């Protein structure tokens, strides 16, 4: 067994373990950290396939941006962890059955004669002066242009839907209108009250009566 195969199996084991912990972790912060570990291990797989650009993009985009934002959101929200895990063990048999069926299907696909995995050789080293980033760009904007544009449209729709969900008004939502704050005047915030002063003689009389 070569060194690359050993690294591949080690990274695969880490991905499987971290993916399992993402689902079973009780703390959402721990689940997010296990997902970060899974992303790093998947980036190692890309490096084994000599796809350095995809590995760096996976680390920068998902680990450096998406997961950090997710961690901030999880830590800022007041999440009821006990309520979040209600029904986990009740739905575990069904989820495990679906997972086993998916694994069996993947194994059947990979072991089928049409996959022909035995004929696949090791990845040949890149030629001198060849850039896999350039080749990836050519494939995306020529052969896979339509799927790439469809993915962009789906991401745009997801952004619009997320903004629409956050902008909807709720009765129990507290929000501040910046335009109202800009237009505020002193008279809207400060009120001056004028009160007549009590005579000094009345105050002395009250003090004498209270002393008596």
Z-matrix of the N, CA and C atoms (Angstrom, degrees):
N
C 1 1.458
C 2 1.526 1 108.77
N 3 1.315 2 115.93 1 128.97
C 4 1.456 3 120.88 2 -176.56
C 5 1.534 4 110.60 3 -78.78
N 6 1.328 5 114.17 4 170.32
C 7 1.465 6 119.61 5 -179.70
C 8 1.527 7 111.23 6 -65.95
N 9 1.326 8 117.85 7 -38.20
C 10 1.458 9 120.60 8 179.48
C 11 1.525 10 112.12 9 -64.45
N 12 1.330 11 116.19 10 -36.90
C 13 1.465 12 119.09 11 177.65
C 14 1.525 13 111.30 12 -66.51
N 15 1.323 14 116.45 13 -39.48
C 16 1.463 15 119.68 14 177.83
C 17 1.521 16 110.32 15 -62.72
N 18 1.336 17 116.62 16 -44.86
C 19 1.469 18 120.34 17 178.53
C 20 1.523 19 110.53 18 -62.56
N 21 1.332 20 116.55 19 -39.37
C 22 1.463 21 120.29 20 179.78
C 23 1.521 22 111.45 21 -62.20
N 24 1.324 23 117.66 22 -46.17
C 25 1.459 24 120.36 23 -178.89
C 26 1.529 25 111.53 24 -67.96
N 27 1.326 26 116.49 25 -36.43
C 28 1.463 27 119.36 26 178.19
C 29 1.531 28 110.51 27 -65.40
N 30 1.330 29 116.93 28 -45.97
C 31 1.462 30 120.33 29 178.74
C 32 1.529 31 111.38 30 -64.82
N 33 1.317 32 117.02 31 -37.31
C 34 1.461 33 120.27 32 178.30
C 35 1.521 34 111.38 33 -64.70
N 36 1.338 35 116.19 34 -41.12
C 37 1.465 36 119.22 35 177.61
C 38 1.526 37 110.90 36 -63.86
N 39 1.320 38 117.06 37 -38.83
C 40 1.472 39 120.15 38 178.62
C 41 1.520 40 110.65 39 -65.86
N 42 1.334 41 116.90 40 -40.15
C 43 1.468 42 120.18 41 179.03
C 44 1.521 43 110.67 42 -63.40
N 45 1.333 44 117.12 43 -44.72
C 46 1.464 45 120.15 44 179.80
C 47 1.526 46 111.80 45 -63.87
N 48 1.327 47 116.42 46 -43.77
C 49 1.467 48 119.36 47 -179.21
C 50 1.529 49 110.95 48 -66.11
N 51 1.329 50 117.12 49 -45.70
C 52 1.464 51 119.48 50 -179.12
C 53 1.524 52 111.47 51 -66.48
N 54 1.346 53 117.75 52 -35.69
C 55 1.459 54 119.70 53 176.03
C 56 1.516 55 112.17 54 -64.58
N 57 1.328 56 116.35 55 -38.13
C 58 1.467 57 119.82 56 176.22
C 59 1.516 58 111.50 57 -66.51
N 60 1.323 59 117.36 58 -39.50
C 61 1.454 60 120.73 59 179.81
C 62 1.529 61 112.13 60 -70.37
N 63 1.329 62 117.40 61 -27.84
C 64 1.466 63 119.77 62 175.57
C 65 1.524 64 110.54 63 -60.19
N 66 1.324 65 116.60 64 -37.60
C 67 1.458 66 121.06 65 -178.27
C 68 1.524 67 111.89 66 -81.48
N 69 1.317 68 117.82 67 -36.83
C 70 1.466 69 121.23 68 -172.43
C 71 1.523 70 113.85 69 -95.80
N 72 1.319 71 119.27 70 -9.92
C 73 1.466 72 120.54 71 -178.90
C 74 1.527 73 110.44 72 -66.72
N 75 1.319 74 116.90 73 135.97
C 76 1.455 75 121.34 74 -179.35
C 77 1.519 76 112.14 75 -78.14
N 78 1.304 77 116.71 76 -32.01
C 79 1.465 78 120.90 77 -179.82
C 80 1.522 79 109.96 78 -94.75
N 81 1.351 80 119.07 79 125.22
C 82 1.468 81 120.02 80 179.62
C 83 1.519 82 113.53 81 -61.27
N 84 1.321 83 118.01 82 -30.20
C 85 1.464 84 119.77 83 177.60
C 86 1.523 85 110.51 84 -66.27
N 87 1.328 86 117.02 85 -42.21
C 88 1.464 87 120.31 86 176.40
C 89 1.531 88 110.87 87 -63.90
N 90 1.331 89 117.29 88 -39.04
C 91 1.463 90 120.37 89 177.47
C 92 1.526 91 111.08 90 -62.18
N 93 1.325 92 116.56 91 -41.31
C 94 1.468 93 119.58 92 178.10
C 95 1.526 94 111.55 93 -65.33
N 96 1.319 95 117.41 94 -38.27
C 97 1.463 96 120.12 95 178.43
C 98 1.530 97 111.07 96 -67.55
N 99 1.320 98 118.04 97 -37.64
C 100 1.464 99 120.17 98 175.11
C 101 1.529 100 110.60 99 -65.16
N 102 1.323 101 117.23 100 -34.87
C 103 1.463 102 119.75 101 176.67
C 104 1.530 103 111.12 102 -66.75
N 105 1.322 104 116.71 103 -36.57
C 106 1.471 105 120.46 104 173.99
C 107 1.528 106 110.29 105 -60.98
N 108 1.334 107 116.86 106 -42.41
C 109 1.463 108 120.45 107 177.04
C 110 1.527 109 111.37 108 -61.60
N 111 1.333 110 116.60 109 -39.20
C 112 1.467 111 119.92 110 177.49
C 113 1.525 112 111.23 111 -64.00
N 114 1.327 113 117.17 112 -39.47
C 115 1.464 114 120.38 113 178.34
C 116 1.529 115 111.29 114 -64.82
N 117 1.321 116 117.03 115 -41.61
C 118 1.464 117 119.78 116 178.26
C 119 1.531 118 110.63 117 -63.30
N 120 1.316 119 117.21 118 -40.71
C 121 1.466 120 119.77 119 179.37
C 122 1.533 121 110.57 120 -66.96
N 123 1.330 122 117.25 121 -39.80
C 124 1.469 123 119.75 122 176.27
C 125 1.524 124 111.44 123 -63.96
N 126 1.326 125 116.99 124 -35.58
C 127 1.468 126 119.70 125 174.97
C 128 1.525 127 111.11 126 -62.82
N 129 1.339 128 116.83 127 -34.82
C 130 1.465 129 119.26 128 174.76
C 131 1.512 130 112.45 129 -63.42
N 132 1.348 131 116.97 130 -35.58
C 133 1.465 132 119.72 131 175.06
C 134 1.519 133 111.51 132 -62.61
N 135 1.337 134 116.24 133 -41.40
C 136 1.468 135 118.70 134 177.55
C 137 1.526 136 111.32 135 -62.73
N 138 1.324 137 116.21 136 -36.86
C 139 1.467 138 118.63 137 178.33
C 140 1.524 139 111.36 138 -66.10
N 141 1.316 140 117.12 139 -36.17
C 142 1.463 141 119.11 140 176.92
C 143 1.528 142 111.43 141 -64.35
N 144 1.326 143 117.79 142 -28.93
C 145 1.466 144 121.36 143 178.50
C 146 1.525 145 112.43 144 -91.02
N 147 1.353 146 116.56 145 12.29
C 148 1.458 147 123.04 146 177.86
C 149 1.528 148 111.94 147 61.51
N 150 1.320 149 116.24 148 32.98
C 151 1.462 150 121.65 149 175.78
C 152 1.523 151 107.86 150 -110.15
N 153 1.337 152 115.31 151 73.59
C 154 1.463 153 119.64 152 -174.94
C 155 1.516 154 112.14 153 -66.42
N 156 1.325 155 117.18 154 -35.67
C 157 1.462 156 120.02 155 -178.46
C 158 1.532 157 110.98 156 -63.66
N 159 1.326 158 116.91 157 -43.90
C 160 1.463 159 119.93 158 179.28
C 161 1.526 160 111.15 159 -65.23
N 162 1.335 161 117.05 160 -37.55
C 163 1.468 162 120.09 161 178.37
C 164 1.524 163 111.05 162 -64.00
N 165 1.343 164 116.48 163 -45.10
C 166 1.460 165 119.60 164 179.67
C 167 1.523 166 110.69 165 -67.27
N 168 1.330 167 117.34 166 -39.70
C 169 1.465 168 120.53 167 178.54
C 170 1.519 169 110.98 168 -63.50
N 171 1.331 170 117.53 169 -39.08
C 172 1.460 171 120.85 170 178.61
C 173 1.527 172 110.96 171 -63.18
N 174 1.322 173 116.84 172 -42.10
C 175 1.464 174 120.45 173 -179.41
C 176 1.526 175 111.24 174 -70.50
N 177 1.331 176 116.85 175 -44.96
C 178 1.462 177 119.89 176 -176.41
C 179 1.519 178 112.04 177 -70.22
N 180 1.335 179 117.52 178 -44.70
C 181 1.464 180 120.63 179 -173.48
C 182 1.520 181 110.97 180 -77.55
N 183 1.325 182 116.94 181 -52.73
C 184 1.458 183 119.84 182 -173.37
C 185 1.525 184 112.16 183 -82.46
N 186 1.328 185 116.98 184 -48.57
C 187 1.464 186 119.45 185 -178.27
C 188 1.523 187 111.08 186 -76.39
N 189 1.326 188 116.69 187 -43.88
C 190 1.457 189 119.70 188 -174.73
C 191 1.505 190 115.05 189 -81.13
N 192 1.329 191 119.14 190 -18.83
C 193 1.467 192 120.66 191 -176.39
C 194 1.517 193 111.95 192 -123.68
N 195 1.323 194 116.86 193 -60.63
C 196 1.471 195 120.38 194 -173.16
C 197 1.518 196 111.43 195 -65.43
N 198 1.326 197 118.25 196 -49.16
C 199 1.452 198 120.48 197 -175.68
C 200 1.523 199 111.72 198 -71.83
N 201 1.337 200 117.73 199 -34.34
C 202 1.464 201 119.36 200 176.31
C 203 1.524 202 110.16 201 -64.61
N 204 1.329 203 117.00 202 -43.01
C 205 1.458 204 120.27 203 176.17
C 206 1.530 205 111.11 204 -62.38
N 207 1.318 206 116.58 205 -40.74
C 208 1.466 207 120.36 206 178.66
C 209 1.526 208 110.83 207 -63.16
N 210 1.321 209 117.56 208 -40.30
C 211 1.461 210 120.48 209 178.76
C 212 1.519 211 111.05 210 -64.62
N 213 1.338 212 117.81 211 -41.52
C 214 1.456 213 120.64 212 177.43
C 215 1.520 214 110.94 213 -61.35
N 216 1.323 215 116.73 214 -42.89
C 217 1.465 216 120.24 215 -179.59
C 218 1.525 217 110.80 216 -65.07
N 219 1.320 218 117.05 217 -43.08
C 220 1.469 219 120.57 218 -179.44
C 221 1.523 220 110.72 219 -63.59
N 222 1.335 221 117.01 220 -42.15
C 223 1.460 222 119.81 221 -177.74
C 224 1.523 223 112.38 222 -74.21
N 225 1.322 224 118.24 223 -25.36
C 226 1.459 225 120.85 224 -179.73
C 227 1.523 226 112.20 225 -83.58
N 228 1.329 227 118.07 226 -27.27
C 229 1.457 228 120.85 227 -178.20
C 230 1.518 229 110.90 228 -83.27
N 231 1.300 230 114.87 229 148.00
C 232 1.469 231 121.01 230 176.50
C 233 1.528 232 107.92 231 -91.27
N 234 1.333 233 116.16 232 89.60
C 235 1.458 234 121.61 233 -174.18
C 236 1.521 235 109.44 234 -97.42
N 237 1.299 236 115.33 235 132.41
C 238 1.462 237 121.16 236 174.53
C 239 1.529 238 108.45 237 -85.35
N 240 1.326 239 116.06 238 100.49
C 241 1.457 240 120.91 239 -174.38
C 242 1.533 241 111.93 240 -65.63
N 243 1.318 242 116.96 241 -36.63
C 244 1.459 243 119.34 242 -179.35
C 245 1.526 244 111.26 243 -65.84
N 246 1.318 245 116.74 244 -41.47
C 247 1.458 246 119.71 245 178.36
C 248 1.519 247 111.35 246 -69.32
N 249 1.342 248 115.56 247 -30.85
C 250 1.465 249 119.78 248 -178.96
C 251 1.523 250 111.61 249 -66.76
N 252 1.332 251 117.52 250 -32.30
C 253 1.462 252 121.19 251 -176.83
C 254 1.526 253 113.14 252 -97.18
N 255 1.323 254 116.59 253 9.09
C 256 1.458 255 118.57 254 177.57
C 257 1.529 256 110.75 255 -66.19
N 258 1.306 257 116.74 256 133.81
C 259 1.459 258 121.16 257 178.92
C 260 1.507 259 114.96 258 83.36
N 261 1.354 260 117.64 259 8.17
C 262 1.466 261 119.70 260 -178.40
C 263 1.530 262 110.53 261 -65.48
N 264 1.335 263 116.69 262 -50.72
C 265 1.463 264 119.40 263 -177.66
C 266 1.524 265 111.40 264 -71.61
N 267 1.331 266 117.36 265 -24.28
C 268 1.459 267 119.65 266 178.73
C 269 1.526 268 111.83 267 -70.29
N 270 1.321 269 116.54 268 -35.98
C 271 1.465 270 120.71 269 -179.71
C 272 1.525 271 112.96 270 -94.86
N 273 1.348 272 117.36 271 -0.52
C 274 1.464 273 119.70 272 -177.75
C 275 1.526 274 113.49 273 -62.87
N 276 1.342 275 121.41 274 -42.60
C 277 1.483 276 119.11 275 179.08
C 278 1.524 277 113.15 276 -59.70
N 279 1.314 278 117.73 277 -43.14
C 280 1.460 279 120.22 278 179.01
C 281 1.522 280 111.09 279 -64.98
N 282 1.335 281 116.55 280 -43.76
C 283 1.465 282 119.69 281 179.14
C 284 1.528 283 111.24 282 -64.26
N 285 1.349 284 116.76 283 -40.12
C 286 1.464 285 119.65 284 177.88
C 287 1.513 286 112.34 285 -64.74
N 288 1.328 287 116.74 286 -37.15
C 289 1.477 288 119.84 287 177.89
C 290 1.519 289 111.32 288 -64.56
N 291 1.322 290 116.01 289 -43.98
C 292 1.467 291 119.81 290 178.19
C 293 1.527 292 110.50 291 -63.05
N 294 1.340 293 117.12 292 -40.33
C 295 1.463 294 120.33 293 179.58
C 296 1.527 295 111.01 294 -64.34
N 297 1.318 296 117.55 295 -42.19
C 298 1.471 297 120.64 296 178.95
C 299 1.524 298 110.67 297 -64.02
N 300 1.324 299 117.42 298 -40.43
C 301 1.467 300 120.70 299 178.66
C 302 1.534 301 110.66 300 -62.84
N 303 1.335 302 116.59 301 -41.07
C 304 1.467 303 119.92 302 178.97
C 305 1.523 304 111.01 303 -65.44
N 306 1.327 305 117.62 304 -40.29
C 307 1.464 306 120.29 305 178.97
C 308 1.526 307 110.78 306 -64.99
N 309 1.326 308 116.61 307 -42.26
C 310 1.470 309 120.21 308 178.52
C 311 1.518 310 110.73 309 -62.73
N 312 1.312 311 117.29 310 -41.32
C 313 1.465 312 120.42 311 178.77
C 314 1.523 313 111.31 312 -63.03
N 315 1.335 314 117.37 313 -43.45
C 316 1.466 315 119.76 314 179.50
C 317 1.523 316 111.16 315 -64.79
N 318 1.333 317 116.84 316 -40.27
C 319 1.463 318 119.40 317 178.42
C 320 1.524 319 110.96 318 -64.69
N 321 1.328 320 117.38 319 -40.99
C 322 1.464 321 120.39 320 178.53
C 323 1.529 322 111.65 321 -64.02
N 324 1.331 323 116.46 322 -38.08
C 325 1.466 324 119.49 323 178.71
C 326 1.523 325 110.94 324 -67.32
N 327 1.339 326 116.33 325 -43.09
C 328 1.459 327 119.33 326 -177.04
C 329 1.523 328 112.37 327 -72.03
N 330 1.333 329 117.46 328 -31.04
C 331 1.466 330 120.28 329 -179.31
C 332 1.512 331 114.01 330 -91.04
N 333 1.312 332 117.30 331 -1.34
C 334 1.465 333 119.73 332 -179.78
C 335 1.527 334 109.88 333 -71.58
N 336 1.337 335 117.90 334 151.65
C 337 1.472 336 119.94 335 179.62
C 338 1.525 337 113.44 336 -62.39
N 339 1.326 338 117.40 337 -27.07
C 340 1.462 339 118.90 338 -179.46
C 341 1.524 340 111.95 339 -68.70
N 342 1.339 341 118.10 340 -27.75
C 343 1.464 342 120.17 341 177.59
C 344 1.524 343 111.34 342 -68.01
N 345 1.350 344 116.90 343 -37.53
C 346 1.470 345 122.66 344 175.42
C 347 1.537 346 111.21 345 53.52
N 348 1.337 347 116.00 346 53.19
C 349 1.459 348 119.58 347 -179.70
C 350 1.520 349 112.57 348 -70.02
N 351 1.318 350 117.07 349 -24.89
C 352 1.466 351 119.39 350 -178.36
C 353 1.517 352 112.54 351 -66.31
N 354 1.329 353 117.14 352 -25.59
C 355 1.466 354 119.88 353 -178.41
C 356 1.519 355 112.82 354 -83.98
N 357 1.313 356 117.21 355 -6.93
C 358 1.465 357 119.97 356 -179.09
C 359 1.513 358 109.63 357 -79.33
N 360 1.312 359 115.33 358 128.17
C 361 1.451 360 121.54 359 179.68
C 362 1.526 361 110.11 360 -98.19
N 363 1.304 362 115.40 361 176.21
C 364 1.451 363 120.01 362 176.59
C 365 1.527 364 110.30 363 -65.82
N 366 1.311 365 114.26 364 153.36
C 367 1.470 366 119.67 365 -178.87
C 368 1.518 367 109.10 366 -68.60
N 369 1.311 368 115.01 367 124.99
C 370 1.464 369 119.61 368 -179.50
C 371 1.527 370 109.86 369 -73.76
N 372 1.314 371 117.64 370 146.20
C 373 1.470 372 119.48 371 178.91
C 374 1.525 373 110.53 372 -66.14
N 375 1.310 374 115.20 373 151.04
C 376 1.461 375 120.38 374 -179.07
C 377 1.520 376 110.45 375 -69.65
N 378 1.310 377 114.25 376 146.87
C 379 1.459 378 119.39 377 177.89
C 380 1.523 379 110.16 378 -69.56
N 381 1.308 380 115.97 379 156.46
C 382 1.457 381 120.64 380 -178.96
C 383 1.527 382 110.19 381 -65.83
N 384 1.324 383 115.96 382 129.28
C 385 1.464 384 120.93 383 -179.57
C 386 1.514 385 114.32 384 87.10
N 387 1.311 386 118.08 385 -1.69
C 388 1.465 387 121.13 386 -179.81
C 389 1.524 388 109.80 387 -87.76
N 390 1.307 389 116.74 388 135.62
C 391 1.458 390 122.48 389 -178.82
C 392 1.521 391 109.32 390 -113.43
N 393 1.322 392 116.75 391 119.97
C 394 1.459 393 119.05 392 178.50
C 395 1.525 394 111.79 393 -71.42
N 396 1.338 395 117.46 394 -23.25
C 397 1.466 396 120.44 395 175.37
C 398 1.523 397 110.00 396 -65.87
N 399 1.325 398 116.71 397 -42.28
C 400 1.471 399 119.98 398 178.46
C 401 1.523 400 110.86 399 -65.73
N 402 1.321 401 116.92 400 -41.98
C 403 1.457 402 119.59 401 178.64
C 404 1.522 403 111.31 402 -64.83
N 405 1.330 404 117.21 403 -37.62
C 406 1.462 405 120.43 404 177.63
C 407 1.519 406 110.88 405 -64.71
N 408 1.326 407 116.89 406 -42.61
C 409 1.461 408 120.11 407 177.62
C 410 1.516 409 112.55 408 -62.70
N 411 1.324 410 117.27 409 -39.87
C 412 1.461 411 120.29 410 178.11
C 413 1.523 412 111.65 411 -64.59
N 414 1.324 413 116.88 412 -40.00
C 415 1.464 414 119.77 413 179.47
C 416 1.534 415 111.55 414 -68.33
N 417 1.339 416 116.39 415 -39.62
C 418 1.466 417 119.42 416 -177.66
C 419 1.521 418 111.12 417 -67.38
N 420 1.318 419 117.48 418 -44.07
C 421 1.459 420 120.75 419 -173.72
C 422 1.524 421 113.70 420 -93.54
N 423 1.325 422 117.64 421 8.10
C 424 1.467 423 120.23 422 174.31
C 425 1.525 424 110.50 423 -125.37
N 426 1.324 425 116.80 424 -70.93
C 427 1.460 426 120.70 425 -175.58
C 428 1.520 427 112.36 426 -71.43
N 429 1.328 428 117.16 427 -43.23
C 430 1.463 429 121.57 428 -174.83
C 431 1.530 430 111.82 429 -108.94
N 432 1.321 431 116.91 430 34.44
C 433 1.463 432 120.12 431 -178.58
C 434 1.528 433 111.87 432 -65.76
N 435 1.338 434 117.39 433 -44.59
C 436 1.466 435 120.24 434 -178.43
C 437 1.541 436 112.08 435 -64.58
N 438 1.336 437 120.02 436 -49.04
C 439 1.481 438 117.91 437 175.98
C 440 1.521 439 112.84 438 -60.61
N 441 1.326 440 117.05 439 -34.14
C 442 1.468 441 119.95 440 179.00
C 443 1.523 442 110.79 441 -65.86
N 444 1.333 443 117.54 442 -42.60
C 445 1.463 444 120.68 443 178.11
C 446 1.523 445 111.24 444 -67.22
N 447 1.341 446 117.34 445 -38.17
C 448 1.466 447 119.75 446 177.70
C 449 1.525 448 111.27 447 -64.25
N 450 1.318 449 116.71 448 -39.19
C 451 1.468 450 119.61 449 177.12
C 452 1.525 451 110.98 450 -64.55
N 453 1.333 452 116.63 451 -38.02
C 454 1.464 453 120.05 452 177.82
C 455 1.527 454 111.05 453 -64.41
N 456 1.332 455 116.98 454 -40.41
C 457 1.471 456 120.53 455 178.60
C 458 1.529 457 110.72 456 -65.38
N 459 1.328 458 117.26 457 -41.28
C 460 1.462 459 120.46 458 178.31
C 461 1.529 460 111.46 459 -62.97
N 462 1.329 461 117.18 460 -40.99
C 463 1.459 462 119.92 461 177.37
C 464 1.522 463 111.22 462 -65.63
N 465 1.329 464 117.04 463 -37.69
C 466 1.466 465 120.06 464 177.40
C 467 1.525 466 111.02 465 -64.23
N 468 1.332 467 116.68 466 -42.67
C 469 1.466 468 120.24 467 177.40
C 470 1.530 469 111.03 468 -63.00
N 471 1.337 470 116.90 469 -38.41
C 472 1.464 471 119.67 470 178.19
C 473 1.527 472 111.08 471 -64.79
N 474 1.328 473 117.54 472 -39.01
C 475 1.467 474 120.61 473 178.41
C 476 1.520 475 110.63 474 -65.05
N 477 1.340 476 116.73 475 -44.81
C 478 1.460 477 120.58 476 179.46
C 479 1.529 478 110.91 477 -63.07
N 480 1.338 479 116.80 478 -41.46
C 481 1.463 480 120.10 479 179.09
C 482 1.528 481 111.44 480 -65.06
N 483 1.330 482 117.00 481 -39.94
C 484 1.468 483 119.87 482 178.56
C 485 1.525 484 111.05 483 -64.39
N 486 1.330 485 116.75 484 -41.57
C 487 1.470 486 119.99 485 178.34
C 488 1.527 487 110.44 486 -65.66
N 489 1.327 488 116.91 487 -40.39
C 490 1.467 489 120.19 488 179.38
C 491 1.525 490 111.42 489 -63.95
N 492 1.337 491 117.15 490 -37.49
C 493 1.462 492 119.89 491 179.18
C 494 1.526 493 111.85 492 -68.69
N 495 1.333 494 116.80 493 -35.79
C 496 1.465 495 119.05 494 -179.45
C 497 1.519 496 112.29 495 -79.00
N 498 1.329 497 118.45 496 -23.97
C 499 1.463 498 121.11 497 -177.41
C 500 1.517 499 113.55 498 -88.46
N 501 1.314 500 118.65 499 -8.14
C 502 1.458 501 119.52 500 -179.49
C 503 1.523 502 109.81 501 -69.36
N 504 1.322 503 114.80 502 146.61
C 505 1.459 504 120.91 503 -176.20
C 506 1.521 505 110.23 504 -90.63
N 507 1.304 506 115.29 505 135.24
C 508 1.452 507 121.59 506 176.28
C 509 1.526 508 108.93 507 -123.83
N 510 1.300 509 115.39 508 156.60
C 511 1.450 510 119.13 509 -178.86
C 512 1.526 511 112.18 510 -69.64
N 513 1.331 512 116.28 511 -34.62
C 514 1.457 513 119.83 512 -176.78
C 515 1.522 514 113.24 513 -95.64
N 516 1.332 515 117.80 514 10.52
C 517 1.457 516 121.02 515 -178.65
C 518 1.525 517 109.59 516 -92.95
N 519 1.326 518 116.50 517 130.64
C 520 1.453 519 121.80 518 177.02
C 521 1.517 520 108.86 519 -101.54
N 522 1.310 521 116.29 520 123.26
C 523 1.450 522 120.12 521 180.00
C 524 1.520 523 109.45 522 -141.24
N 525 1.290 524 116.50 523 161.16
C 526 1.462 525 123.78 524 -177.63
C 527 1.514 526 108.68 525 -118.65
N 528 1.330 527 115.80 526 132.66
C 529 1.453 528 121.58 527 177.04
C 530 1.533 529 108.20 528 -94.22
N 531 1.327 530 119.23 529 111.29
C 532 1.475 531 120.08 530 -178.68
C 533 1.522 532 112.74 531 -60.35
N 534 1.329 533 118.42 532 -32.82
C 535 1.466 534 120.47 533 -179.56
C 536 1.527 535 111.23 534 -63.42
N 537 1.332 536 116.52 535 -38.57
C 538 1.471 537 119.73 536 177.47
C 539 1.526 538 110.75 537 -66.48
N 540 1.322 539 117.42 538 -38.59
C 541 1.462 540 120.11 539 178.30
C 542 1.519 541 112.08 540 -65.16
N 543 1.320 542 117.31 541 -35.15
C 544 1.460 543 120.22 542 -179.76
C 545 1.530 544 110.64 543 -70.35
N 546 1.315 545 117.93 544 -37.66
C 547 1.467 546 121.80 545 -176.54
C 548 1.523 547 113.68 546 -83.65
N 549 1.310 548 119.05 547 0.07
C 550 1.450 549 121.04 548 -176.22
C 551 1.528 550 110.91 549 -67.47
N 552 1.317 551 116.94 550 143.77
C 553 1.455 552 124.03 551 178.71
C 554 1.524 553 109.68 552 -114.96
N 555 1.345 554 114.48 553 166.62
C 556 1.462 555 118.74 554 -179.41
C 557 1.522 556 111.76 555 -63.34
N 558 1.339 557 115.49 556 -36.60
C 559 1.465 558 118.92 557 -179.08
C 560 1.526 559 112.53 558 -65.73
N 561 1.325 560 117.37 559 -21.50
C 562 1.459 561 120.29 560 179.05
C 563 1.522 562 112.69 561 -79.03
N 564 1.308 563 117.81 562 -18.64
C 565 1.459 564 121.41 563 -175.90
C 566 1.531 565 113.84 564 -113.80
N 567 1.327 566 117.28 565 -27.71
C 568 1.466 567 121.42 566 -175.98
C 569 1.524 568 108.92 567 -119.88
N 570 1.316 569 116.26 568 131.65
C 571 1.460 570 121.54 569 176.89
C 572 1.527 571 109.15 570 -126.18
N 573 1.306 572 115.86 571 125.73
C 574 1.453 573 122.50 572 -178.10
C 575 1.527 574 108.77 573 -96.06
N 576 1.312 575 116.48 574 124.19
C 577 1.454 576 122.16 575 179.50
C 578 1.524 577 109.85 576 -104.22
N 579 1.339 578 116.52 577 132.72
C 580 1.459 579 122.35 578 176.63
C 581 1.520 580 108.54 579 -106.54
N 582 1.328 581 115.75 580 122.06
C 583 1.455 582 122.17 581 -178.92
C 584 1.523 583 109.40 582 -122.78
N 585 1.302 584 114.27 583 137.60
C 586 1.467 585 119.35 584 177.43
C 587 1.517 586 109.76 585 -71.94
N 588 1.355 587 115.33 586 136.42
C 589 1.465 588 120.45 587 179.62
C 590 1.514 589 110.43 588 -76.62
N 591 1.306 590 117.06 589 140.62
C 592 1.460 591 121.26 590 178.37
C 593 1.526 592 109.88 591 -78.53
N 594 1.314 593 116.86 592 142.95
C 595 1.483 594 119.02 593 178.43
C 596 1.518 595 111.36 594 -62.41
N 597 1.337 596 114.62 595 148.00
C 598 1.459 597 120.18 596 -178.52
C 599 1.513 598 111.31 597 -68.32
N 600 1.312 599 117.46 598 -32.36
C 601 1.465 600 120.12 599 -177.52
C 602 1.512 601 110.85 600 -66.26
N 603 1.285 602 116.90 601 -39.84
C 604 1.463 603 119.27 602 178.81
C 605 1.510 604 111.78 603 -63.12
N 606 1.336 605 116.30 604 -37.76
C 607 1.459 606 120.16 605 179.44
C 608 1.512 607 110.98 606 -65.95
N 609 1.412 608 117.46 607 -39.58
C 610 1.481 609 120.06 608 179.55
C 611 1.519 610 109.88 609 -67.35
N 612 1.332 611 117.37 610 -38.07
C 613 1.467 612 120.35 611 -179.49
C 614 1.524 613 110.89 612 -64.77
N 615 1.305 614 116.23 613 -41.06
C 616 1.470 615 119.64 614 178.54
C 617 1.520 616 111.72 615 -64.07
N 618 1.334 617 116.47 616 -37.38
C 619 1.472 618 119.84 617 179.44
C 620 1.526 619 111.25 618 -67.36
N 621 1.364 620 117.15 619 -40.01
C 622 1.467 621 119.66 620 179.24
C 623 1.523 622 111.49 621 -66.40
N 624 1.367 623 116.78 622 -38.71
C 625 1.454 624 119.42 623 179.96
C 626 1.530 625 110.78 624 -66.29
N 627 1.298 626 116.13 625 -38.37
C 628 1.461 627 118.77 626 -179.99
C 629 1.509 628 111.68 627 -69.21
N 630 1.356 629 117.22 628 -33.01
C 631 1.470 630 120.65 629 178.30
C 632 1.504 631 111.38 630 -70.85
N 633 1.358 632 116.90 631 -36.22
C 634 1.453 633 120.63 632 179.80
C 635 1.520 634 109.35 633 -70.21
